[in-house]
Amino acid sequence: MPSLRLRLAATSACLGLLAVAAAGPVSATVSEGSAAARAADPRTTRGLFVDPYMPGSQAAAQDKTFKPIGSRAQPLWITDYYAIDDVRDAVRRYTERANEADKTPLLTIYSIVGRDCGLYSAGGQPDAASYRSWIDQVALGAKDQHAIAILEPDAVPFIGNPACGFDTDERLSLLTYAAKKLSKAGTWVYLDAGHSGWQTPEHMAPLLKRAGIAWARGFSTNVGNFRPTDDERSYAKALVKQLAKVGVSGAKYVIDTGRNGGGKPVDGDVCNPRWARIGKAPKQVLRGSFDGTLWVKNPGESDGESDDGTCHGGPPSGQWWPAGAKRLMGTD
């Protein structure tokens, strides 16, 4: 289940090598559909779905102390927790609940081969064929449900890190496959682009192009991290410009503000940090290239556990943690 991923820097040699764009269209425009389709799209007018079955929402129903978290829209994380035979129905049940409430369903797709570089959220599908088959089922579940999906947090930013051990070409191919499948199912897809303290726009733009961003609506930043919103806006704007330079125009972006309300982060303190606080509430903006803020990483769910105190007493990754939630709200 979801957790914060440690951000490991790529070597400069890998950065230089992987910044070269791969073969493909000389130019592309991020998928948006026709003007008429955009005008009729319910995602442009209705709010984001607050799922009563989310742990934070259930906690808030029992204890109003947790309302600042439980009352906010957050995505359902679709991981390898959902087997290939089950994931289609799981996605459909969730998205139908959202549509019945006249709200937009939010998903985070997180099951890429070699996920999280072997760190707190290691796992994912065992091989490329399994991933494609699994994505097929996710897309079927999301078909025509007008969902928003964050696609594979950290999968692109980790490219170039020699410690990760995955095949770069395979990963880029899988991301392109997923972006295409989900977009054709009617989902707004945002490929993850790391954050302002990790990779540069010059590094990320050609990789996102190779990862199929032309099939997506755009990219996400700061997923599971703590960088200030202004820093992320600057990074995202620069990345939009850099994408245009490599032939991809029209990219939109969203920023994860779920845990960036505590000011400037402490570098290296990334697992349930005590200083983190919830940030600006999720809000669609849909202005220019900025689509809005989301709480992608579910506040109150642990980043992971450790024996040496690194994770500040948190339980295993993805578990609802009342003490951690209260800390994020500043009520502990």
ChimeraX attribute file (.defattr): number of C-alpha atoms within 10 A of each C-alpha:
attribute: neighborCount
match mode: 1-to-1
recipient: residues
	/A:1	21
	/A:2	26
	/A:3	24
	/A:4	24
	/A:5	23
	/A:6	21
	/A:7	20
	/A:8	17
	/A:9	17
	/A:10	19
	/A:11	11
	/A:12	11
	/A:13	9
	/A:14	13
	/A:15	19
	/A:16	12
	/A:17	11
	/A:18	17
	/A:19	15
	/A:20	15
	/A:21	16
	/A:22	13
	/A:23	8
	/A:24	10
	/A:25	11
	/A:26	9
	/A:27	14
	/A:28	18
	/A:29	17
	/A:30	18
	/A:31	20
	/A:32	18
	/A:33	10
	/A:34	9
	/A:35	9
	/A:36	8
	/A:37	10
	/A:38	12
	/A:39	11
	/A:40	11
	/A:41	12
	/A:42	16
	/A:43	20
	/A:44	14
	/A:45	12
	/A:46	12
	/A:47	17
	/A:48	24
	/A:49	22
	/A:50	21
	/A:51	25
	/A:52	16
	/A:53	12
	/A:54	17
	/A:55	20
	/A:56	26
	/A:57	23
	/A:58	16
	/A:59	19
	/A:60	18
	/A:61	15
	/A:62	10
	/A:63	11
	/A:64	13
	/A:65	15
	/A:66	21
	/A:67	17
	/A:68	17
	/A:69	26
	/A:70	26
	/A:71	19
	/A:72	21
	/A:73	26
	/A:74	27
	/A:75	24
	/A:76	23
	/A:77	23
	/A:78	21
	/A:79	20
	/A:80	19
	/A:81	14
	/A:82	18
	/A:83	13
	/A:84	18
	/A:85	10
	/A:86	13
	/A:87	23
	/A:88	21
	/A:89	17
	/A:90	17
	/A:91	24
	/A:92	18
	/A:93	13
	/A:94	21
	/A:95	27
	/A:96	18
	/A:97	17
	/A:98	21
	/A:99	16
	/A:100	9
	/A:101	15
	/A:102	15
	/A:103	23
	/A:104	26
	/A:105	30
	/A:106	28
	/A:107	24
	/A:108	22
	/A:109	23
	/A:110	25
	/A:111	28
	/A:112	29
	/A:113	23
	/A:114	20
	/A:115	24
	/A:116	25
	/A:117	24
	/A:118	14
	/A:119	16
	/A:120	22
	/A:121	22
	/A:122	17
	/A:123	20
	/A:124	18
	/A:125	21
	/A:126	14
	/A:127	12
	/A:128	15
	/A:129	12
	/A:130	15
	/A:131	22
	/A:132	18
	/A:133	12
	/A:134	24
	/A:135	24
	/A:136	19
	/A:137	22
	/A:138	26
	/A:139	24
	/A:140	18
	/A:141	22
	/A:142	28
	/A:143	21
	/A:144	13
	/A:145	20
	/A:146	22
	/A:147	25
	/A:148	23
	/A:149	28
	/A:150	25
	/A:151	28
	/A:152	22
	/A:153	30
	/A:154	25
	/A:155	24
	/A:156	22
	/A:157	23
	/A:158	25
	/A:159	24
	/A:160	23
	/A:161	17
	/A:162	14
	/A:163	12
	/A:164	17
	/A:165	12
	/A:166	17
	/A:167	11
	/A:168	14
	/A:169	12
	/A:170	13
	/A:171	20
	/A:172	20
	/A:173	15
	/A:174	21
	/A:175	24
	/A:176	22
	/A:177	19
	/A:178	29
	/A:179	29
	/A:180	20
	/A:181	23
	/A:182	28
	/A:183	24
	/A:184	16
	/A:185	20
	/A:186	17
	/A:187	25
	/A:188	24
	/A:189	28
	/A:190	27
	/A:191	30
	/A:192	25
	/A:193	32
	/A:194	27
	/A:195	27
	/A:196	21
	/A:197	17
	/A:198	15
	/A:199	19
	/A:200	18
	/A:201	22
	/A:202	18
	/A:203	19
	/A:204	23
	/A:205	27
	/A:206	22
	/A:207	23
	/A:208	24
	/A:209	25
	/A:210	23
	/A:211	25
	/A:212	22
	/A:213	30
	/A:214	25
	/A:215	26
	/A:216	29
	/A:217	25
	/A:218	29
	/A:219	24
	/A:220	28
	/A:221	30
	/A:222	30
	/A:223	28
	/A:224	28
	/A:225	26
	/A:226	29
	/A:227	25
	/A:228	21
	/A:229	21
	/A:230	10
	/A:231	14
	/A:232	23
	/A:233	18
	/A:234	11
	/A:235	20
	/A:236	26
	/A:237	17
	/A:238	16
	/A:239	22
	/A:240	22
	/A:241	18
	/A:242	20
	/A:243	26
	/A:244	17
	/A:245	14
	/A:246	17
	/A:247	17
	/A:248	23
	/A:249	20
	/A:250	18
	/A:251	27
	/A:252	23
	/A:253	25
	/A:254	30
	/A:255	25
	/A:256	29
	/A:257	30
	/A:258	30
	/A:259	29
	/A:260	23
	/A:261	20
	/A:262	18
	/A:263	15
	/A:264	13
	/A:265	18
	/A:266	12
	/A:267	8
	/A:268	11
	/A:269	15
	/A:270	20
	/A:271	25
	/A:272	25
	/A:273	21
	/A:274	15
	/A:275	18
	/A:276	25
	/A:277	22
	/A:278	22
	/A:279	23
	/A:280	16
	/A:281	18
	/A:282	21
	/A:283	16
	/A:284	18
	/A:285	13
	/A:286	14
	/A:287	9
	/A:288	10
	/A:289	16
	/A:290	19
	/A:291	21
	/A:292	19
	/A:293	22
	/A:294	27
	/A:295	27
	/A:296	31
	/A:297	27
	/A:298	30
	/A:299	28
	/A:300	27
	/A:301	25
	/A:302	29
	/A:303	32
	/A:304	24
	/A:305	18
	/A:306	14
	/A:307	8
	/A:308	8
	/A:309	10
	/A:310	16
	/A:311	20
	/A:312	19
	/A:313	18
	/A:314	24
	/A:315	18
	/A:316	19
	/A:317	19
	/A:318	21
	/A:319	17
	/A:320	21
	/A:321	21
	/A:322	18
	/A:323	15
	/A:324	25
	/A:325	25
	/A:326	18
	/A:327	19
	/A:328	27
	/A:329	23
	/A:330	14
	/A:331	11
	/A:332	10
